[in-house]
Amino acid sequence: MTMKRRLFIKGSLAVGTIGVAVGAGLLTPGTVLAAWPKSALEAKGLNNALEAIGAADAQINKGIKIKAPDVAEDGRVVPITVTSDIPDITSIAILTKENNLPLSSTYNLGKGAEPYLSTRIKMGKTSDVIAVVTAGGKVYQNSVSVKVILGGCGG
Protein backbone atom coordinates (compact mmCIF):
# COMPACT_ATOMS: atom_id res chain seq x y z
CA MET A 1 0.00 0.00 0.00
CA THR A 2 2.78 2.42 0.95
CA MET A 3 4.71 1.68 -2.27
CA LYS A 4 1.67 2.42 -4.43
CA ARG A 5 1.17 5.74 -2.66
CA ARG A 6 4.84 6.65 -3.13
CA LEU A 7 4.69 5.75 -6.81
CA PHE A 8 1.54 7.86 -7.22
CA ILE A 9 3.15 10.84 -5.48
CA LYS A 10 6.35 10.58 -7.58
CA GLY A 11 4.30 10.36 -10.79
CA SER A 12 2.19 13.34 -9.77
CA LEU A 13 5.29 15.41 -9.04
CA ALA A 14 6.81 14.53 -12.43
CA VAL A 15 3.63 15.44 -14.32
CA GLY A 16 3.30 18.65 -12.32
CA THR A 17 6.90 19.64 -13.08
CA ILE A 18 6.40 19.07 -16.80
CA GLY A 19 3.16 21.08 -16.67
CA VAL A 20 4.93 24.01 -15.00
CA ALA A 21 7.76 23.85 -17.59
CA VAL A 22 5.27 23.89 -20.48
CA GLY A 23 3.30 26.72 -18.89
CA ALA A 24 6.46 28.76 -18.38
CA GLY A 25 7.45 28.30 -22.02
CA LEU A 26 10.56 26.23 -21.20
CA LEU A 27 9.38 23.30 -23.33
CA THR A 28 8.30 24.49 -26.74
CA PRO A 29 7.92 22.41 -29.91
CA GLY A 30 10.95 24.13 -31.44
CA THR A 31 13.19 22.88 -28.64
CA VAL A 32 11.71 19.40 -28.38
CA LEU A 33 11.35 18.33 -32.01
CA ALA A 34 14.16 16.94 -34.15
CA ALA A 35 15.84 18.97 -36.89
CA TRP A 36 14.04 18.74 -40.23
CA PRO A 37 16.28 18.91 -43.33
CA LYS A 38 13.33 19.83 -45.55
CA SER A 39 15.22 20.30 -48.83
CA ALA A 40 16.94 16.92 -48.47
CA LEU A 41 13.80 15.03 -47.46
CA GLU A 42 11.79 16.53 -50.33
CA ALA A 43 14.51 16.08 -52.98
CA LYS A 44 13.31 14.17 -56.05
CA GLY A 45 15.82 11.70 -57.44
CA LEU A 46 18.94 10.19 -55.92
CA ASN A 47 21.41 12.79 -57.23
CA ASN A 48 19.35 15.69 -55.85
CA ALA A 49 19.06 13.99 -52.46
CA LEU A 50 22.81 13.31 -52.34
CA GLU A 51 23.52 16.96 -53.20
CA ALA A 52 21.10 18.16 -50.52
CA ILE A 53 22.95 16.22 -47.79
CA GLY A 54 26.38 17.21 -49.13
CA ALA A 55 27.27 13.76 -50.44
CA ALA A 56 27.32 14.28 -54.21
CA ASP A 57 31.00 13.27 -54.36
CA ALA A 58 30.89 10.48 -51.75
CA GLN A 59 33.55 7.80 -52.24
CA ILE A 60 32.62 4.12 -52.10
CA ASN A 61 33.97 2.51 -48.92
CA LYS A 62 33.51 -1.18 -48.14
CA GLY A 63 34.12 -0.37 -44.45
CA ILE A 64 30.44 0.58 -44.29
CA LYS A 65 28.45 -2.60 -43.67
CA ILE A 66 24.76 -2.65 -44.54
CA LYS A 67 22.70 -5.57 -43.29
CA ALA A 68 19.44 -5.86 -45.20
CA PRO A 69 17.36 -8.76 -46.49
CA ASP A 70 18.15 -9.95 -50.01
CA VAL A 71 14.39 -10.25 -50.54
CA ALA A 72 11.87 -8.14 -48.62
CA GLU A 73 8.43 -9.72 -48.72
CA ASP A 74 6.78 -6.45 -47.73
CA GLY A 75 8.28 -3.11 -48.77
CA ARG A 76 6.38 -1.26 -46.05
CA VAL A 77 8.77 -2.51 -43.36
CA VAL A 78 12.32 -3.35 -44.44
CA PRO A 79 14.84 -3.79 -41.58
CA ILE A 80 18.20 -2.13 -42.19
CA THR A 81 21.32 -2.16 -39.99
CA VAL A 82 24.36 0.01 -40.74
CA THR A 83 27.73 -0.38 -39.03
CA SER A 84 31.17 0.92 -39.92
CA ASP A 85 34.80 0.60 -38.99
CA ILE A 86 35.59 4.12 -40.24
CA PRO A 87 36.84 6.25 -37.30
CA ASP A 88 35.27 9.55 -36.13
CA ILE A 89 31.84 9.18 -37.78
CA THR A 90 29.63 12.22 -37.28
CA SER A 91 26.55 11.24 -39.32
CA ILE A 92 24.82 8.40 -41.15
CA ALA A 93 22.15 8.80 -43.84
CA ILE A 94 20.04 6.11 -45.48
CA LEU A 95 18.71 6.50 -49.01
CA THR A 96 16.67 4.26 -51.31
CA LYS A 97 17.58 4.81 -54.95
CA GLU A 98 14.23 3.99 -56.58
CA ASN A 99 11.89 5.70 -54.09
CA ASN A 100 10.23 8.92 -55.27
CA LEU A 101 11.82 10.65 -52.28
CA PRO A 102 15.12 8.76 -51.83
CA LEU A 103 16.27 10.10 -48.44
CA SER A 104 14.84 7.90 -45.73
CA SER A 105 16.61 9.36 -42.71
CA THR A 106 19.73 11.04 -41.36
CA TYR A 107 21.32 10.56 -37.94
CA ASN A 108 23.90 12.80 -36.28
CA LEU A 109 26.21 10.94 -33.92
CA GLY A 110 27.86 12.42 -30.87
CA LYS A 111 31.60 12.28 -30.30
CA GLY A 112 32.65 8.77 -29.35
CA ALA A 113 29.32 7.20 -30.34
CA GLU A 114 29.44 3.69 -31.73
CA PRO A 115 28.72 3.73 -35.49
CA TYR A 116 25.74 1.37 -35.28
CA LEU A 117 22.27 2.09 -36.62
CA SER A 118 19.26 -0.20 -36.83
CA THR A 119 15.98 1.00 -38.33
CA ARG A 120 13.18 0.09 -40.72
CA ILE A 121 12.55 1.82 -44.00
CA LYS A 122 9.79 1.85 -46.59
CA MET A 123 10.63 0.77 -50.13
CA GLY A 124 8.34 1.21 -53.13
CA LYS A 125 10.06 -1.36 -55.29
CA THR A 126 13.30 -3.29 -55.78
CA SER A 127 16.18 -0.90 -55.29
CA ASP A 128 19.64 -0.22 -53.94
CA VAL A 129 19.76 0.90 -50.31
CA ILE A 130 22.59 3.37 -49.82
CA ALA A 131 24.27 4.30 -46.55
CA VAL A 132 26.17 7.60 -46.56
CA VAL A 133 28.66 8.19 -43.74
CA THR A 134 30.40 11.46 -42.87
CA ALA A 135 33.66 11.02 -40.99
CA GLY A 136 36.63 13.32 -40.53
CA GLY A 137 35.19 15.88 -42.97
CA LYS A 138 34.93 13.29 -45.78
CA VAL A 139 31.85 11.54 -47.14
CA TYR A 140 31.68 7.82 -47.92
CA GLN A 141 28.97 5.50 -49.20
CA ASN A 142 28.16 1.87 -49.76
CA SER A 143 25.06 0.11 -51.04
CA VAL A 144 23.22 -3.20 -51.16
CA SER A 145 20.41 -4.34 -53.42
CA VAL A 146 17.07 -5.36 -51.91
CA LYS A 147 14.41 -7.11 -53.96
CA VAL A 148 10.89 -6.08 -52.90
CA ILE A 149 8.02 -8.48 -53.57
CA LEU A 150 5.12 -6.37 -52.25
CA GLY A 151 5.63 -2.61 -52.66
CA GLY A 152 5.25 -0.35 -49.65
CA CYS A 153 4.99 3.11 -51.20
CA GLY A 154 1.58 2.79 -52.77
CA GLY A 155 2.39 -0.53 -54.48
C-alpha positions in Angstrom: 0.0 0.0 0.0 2.8 2.4 1.0 4.7 1.7 -2.3 1.7 2.4 -4.4 1.2 5.7 -2.7 4.8 6.7 -3.1 4.7 5.8 -6.8 1.5 7.9 -7.2 3.2 10.8 -5.5 6.4 10.6 -7.6 4.3 10.4 -10.8 2.2 13.3 -9.8 5.3 15.4 -9.0 6.8 14.5 -12.4 3.6 15.4 -14.3 3.3 18.6 -12.3 6.9 19.6 -13.1 6.4 19.1 -16.8 3.2 21.1 -16.7 4.9 24.0 -15.0 7.8 23.9 -17.6 5.3 23.9 -20.5 3.3 26.7 -18.9 6.5 28.8 -18.4 7.5 28.3 -22.0 10.6 26.2 -21.2 9.4 23.3 -23.3 8.3 24.5 -26.7 7.9 22.4 -29.9 11.0 24.1 -31.4 13.2 22.9 -28.6 11.7 19.4 -28.4 11.3 18.3 -32.0 14.2 16.9 -34.1 15.8 19.0 -36.9 14.0 18.7 -40.2 16.3 18.9 -43.3 13.3 19.8 -45.6 15.2 20.3 -48.8 16.9 16.9 -48.5 13.8 15.0 -47.5 11.8 16.5 -50.3 14.5 16.1 -53.0 13.3 14.2 -56.1 15.8 11.7 -57.4 18.9 10.2 -55.9 21.4 12.8 -57.2 19.4 15.7 -55.9 19.1 14.0 -52.5 22.8 13.3 -52.3 23.5 17.0 -53.2 21.1 18.2 -50.5 23.0 16.2 -47.8 26.4 17.2 -49.1 27.3 13.8 -50.4 27.3 14.3 -54.2 31.0 13.3 -54.4 30.9 10.5 -51.7 33.5 7.8 -52.2 32.6 4.1 -52.1 34.0 2.5 -48.9 33.5 -1.2 -48.1 34.1 -0.4 -44.4 30.4 0.6 -44.3 28.5 -2.6 -43.7 24.8 -2.7 -44.5 22.7 -5.6 -43.3 19.4 -5.9 -45.2 17.4 -8.8 -46.5 18.2 -9.9 -50.0 14.4 -10.2 -50.5 11.9 -8.1 -48.6 8.4 -9.7 -48.7 6.8 -6.5 -47.7 8.3 -3.1 -48.8 6.4 -1.3 -46.0 8.8 -2.5 -43.4 12.3 -3.4 -44.4 14.8 -3.8 -41.6 18.2 -2.1 -42.2 21.3 -2.2 -40.0 24.4 0.0 -40.7 27.7 -0.4 -39.0 31.2 0.9 -39.9 34.8 0.6 -39.0 35.6 4.1 -40.2 36.8 6.3 -37.3 35.3 9.6 -36.1 31.8 9.2 -37.8 29.6 12.2 -37.3 26.5 11.2 -39.3 24.8 8.4 -41.2 22.2 8.8 -43.8 20.0 6.1 -45.5 18.7 6.5 -49.0 16.7 4.3 -51.3 17.6 4.8 -54.9 14.2 4.0 -56.6 11.9 5.7 -54.1 10.2 8.9 -55.3 11.8 10.7 -52.3 15.1 8.8 -51.8 16.3 10.1 -48.4 14.8 7.9 -45.7 16.6 9.4 -42.7 19.7 11.0 -41.4 21.3 10.6 -37.9 23.9 12.8 -36.3 26.2 10.9 -33.9 27.9 12.4 -30.9 31.6 12.3 -30.3 32.7 8.8 -29.3 29.3 7.2 -30.3 29.4 3.7 -31.7 28.7 3.7 -35.5 25.7 1.4 -35.3 22.3 2.1 -36.6 19.3 -0.2 -36.8 16.0 1.0 -38.3 13.2 0.1 -40.7 12.5 1.8 -44.0 9.8 1.9 -46.6 10.6 0.8 -50.1 8.3 1.2 -53.1 10.1 -1.4 -55.3 13.3 -3.3 -55.8 16.2 -0.9 -55.3 19.6 -0.2 -53.9 19.8 0.9 -50.3 22.6 3.4 -49.8 24.3 4.3 -46.6 26.2 7.6 -46.6 28.7 8.2 -43.7 30.4 11.5 -42.9 33.7 11.0 -41.0 36.6 13.3 -40.5 35.2 15.9 -43.0 34.9 13.3 -45.8 31.8 11.5 -47.1 31.7 7.8 -47.9 29.0 5.5 -49.2 28.2 1.9 -49.8 25.1 0.1 -51.0 23.2 -3.2 -51.2 20.4 -4.3 -53.4 17.1 -5.4 -51.9 14.4 -7.1 -54.0 10.9 -6.1 -52.9 8.0 -8.5 -53.6 5.1 -6.4 -52.2 5.6 -2.6 -52.7 5.3 -0.4 -49.7 5.0 3.1 -51.2 1.6 2.8 -52.8 2.4 -0.5 -54.5 
